[in-house]
């Protein structure tokens, strides 16, 4: 079994930063593309960022480009999402995701999901 465990969410003010972590267990993370999605109440689930198994390729949603950075440490089986210049519209539950090999922006193609960590940004 592949299990994903997110942490690092919290309540912050606009302009603050947070770093989310996702620890992978059950398999080594080196062969898996990883990413982050988010979902706010009453809104559709949306893609945030993804990183290839080697770390050489990254994708970002237009709404977070220049503010968020995805990274990974394959030795520690951990993926990170550094979030800077947070805005109230970033408020959502953030989910870590994984799939074998190639990354994608399509939620349905990720077959492993974490339980989510809540990020709330006040103005």
Backbone torsions as a table, in degrees:
resi	resn	phi	psi	omega
1	UNK	NA	140.2	172.3
2	UNK	-100.1	125.7	178.2
3	UNK	-124.1	139.0	179.8
4	UNK	-119.9	133.2	-178.6
5	UNK	-129.2	111.0	179.4
6	UNK	-88.6	153.8	173.3
7	UNK	-156.9	167.0	174.4
8	UNK	108.4	-5.6	178.0
9	UNK	-70.5	169.2	179.7
10	UNK	171.5	-172.6	179.0
11	UNK	-103.4	121.8	-179.2
12	UNK	-135.8	168.9	176.6
13	UNK	-95.0	156.1	176.6
14	UNK	-53.6	135.9	-177.3
15	UNK	93.5	-14.2	179.2
16	UNK	-78.2	175.6	-179.6
17	UNK	-125.1	152.5	172.4
18	UNK	-141.3	152.2	171.5
19	UNK	-122.1	118.9	175.8
20	UNK	-91.3	145.4	177.9
21	UNK	-123.9	148.8	176.7
22	UNK	-135.8	114.2	179.4
23	UNK	-98.6	128.3	-178.2
24	UNK	-101.8	132.2	175.8
25	UNK	-128.2	160.4	179.9
26	UNK	95.8	-31.5	176.9
27	UNK	-145.8	157.7	169.4
28	UNK	-73.2	145.2	-173.2
29	UNK	-84.1	-8.8	-170.2
30	UNK	-64.6	-22.4	179.9
31	UNK	-100.1	8.6	-173.2
32	UNK	-118.5	134.3	165.9
33	UNK	-74.0	142.8	-174.8
34	UNK	-128.9	156.5	178.8
35	UNK	-163.6	-178.4	177.6
36	UNK	-133.6	135.3	169.8
37	UNK	-120.5	163.6	175.9
38	UNK	-142.0	156.2	178.8
39	UNK	-146.8	124.2	176.0
40	UNK	-99.5	154.1	179.1
41	UNK	-55.8	131.2	179.1
42	UNK	78.0	3.7	-179.0
43	UNK	-121.2	160.8	176.8
44	UNK	-71.8	150.6	171.9
45	UNK	-63.4	135.6	-177.4
46	UNK	-131.6	148.4	177.1
47	UNK	-70.1	142.0	178.2
48	UNK	-115.8	-57.8	-176.1
49	UNK	-162.1	156.5	176.3
50	UNK	-147.6	155.5	-179.8
51	UNK	-140.4	137.2	-177.8
52	UNK	-69.5	167.1	-176.4
53	UNK	-59.0	-35.4	179.4
54	UNK	-85.4	-15.5	-174.6
55	UNK	87.8	1.1	-175.5
56	UNK	-78.2	-22.2	-176.3
57	UNK	-125.6	135.7	175.5
58	UNK	-131.9	148.1	172.9
59	UNK	-122.1	144.1	176.5
60	UNK	-136.0	143.3	168.9
61	UNK	-66.2	147.0	-179.6
62	UNK	-57.7	-33.0	-175.9
63	UNK	-68.6	-17.6	-176.5
64	UNK	-118.6	-3.8	-179.6
65	UNK	-58.5	133.7	-179.1
66	UNK	86.6	-12.2	179.9
67	UNK	-114.8	-37.8	-177.7
68	UNK	-107.2	148.0	176.5
69	UNK	-135.0	126.3	175.6
70	UNK	-99.2	140.7	178.9
71	UNK	-148.6	169.2	-179.6
72	UNK	-147.2	153.2	174.8
73	UNK	-127.1	97.7	-174.2
74	UNK	-69.0	-27.0	177.7
75	UNK	-66.8	-38.4	-179.9
76	UNK	-93.2	2.0	179.8
77	UNK	55.2	45.5	-174.9
78	UNK	-134.3	141.1	174.4
79	UNK	-119.2	143.8	-177.0
80	UNK	-123.3	153.6	168.6
81	UNK	-131.3	106.3	175.7
82	UNK	-86.5	122.1	-176.2
83	UNK	-117.3	114.5	178.9
84	UNK	-113.6	162.4	177.9
85	UNK	49.7	49.1	-175.6
86	UNK	-64.1	144.8	-179.3
87	UNK	-121.8	156.2	177.2
88	UNK	-54.4	-33.7	179.8
89	UNK	-70.7	-8.2	172.8
90	UNK	-80.7	-7.4	-179.6
91	UNK	-60.8	124.2	-177.2
92	UNK	-178.5	168.2	165.0
93	UNK	-84.5	128.8	-177.4
94	UNK	-105.5	131.9	-175.9
95	UNK	-118.8	131.9	171.6
96	UNK	-84.4	139.2	-177.5
97	UNK	-134.7	158.7	179.2
98	UNK	-149.1	150.5	170.9
99	UNK	-149.9	158.6	-178.2
100	UNK	-68.8	124.4	174.6
101	UNK	67.5	-111.1	-165.4
102	UNK	-62.7	145.6	176.3
103	UNK	-93.6	161.7	-178.2
104	UNK	-155.3	163.3	174.5
105	UNK	-95.1	-2.0	-176.0
106	UNK	-90.1	120.0	-176.7
107	UNK	-60.2	-37.6	-175.3
108	UNK	-65.5	-18.1	-177.9
109	UNK	-90.0	-5.5	173.2
110	UNK	-94.4	123.5	-175.2
111	UNK	-103.5	-1.9	176.0
112	UNK	-124.0	127.8	-176.8
113	UNK	-132.9	141.3	171.3
114	UNK	-81.2	-180.0	-176.4
115	UNK	-85.4	-13.1	177.9
116	UNK	98.6	150.3	173.0
117	UNK	-135.6	135.3	-172.2
118	UNK	-85.5	131.7	173.1
119	UNK	-118.4	123.6	178.8
120	UNK	-125.2	126.0	-177.3
121	UNK	-118.2	119.1	179.1
122	UNK	-97.7	152.2	-179.5
123	UNK	-97.1	NA	NA
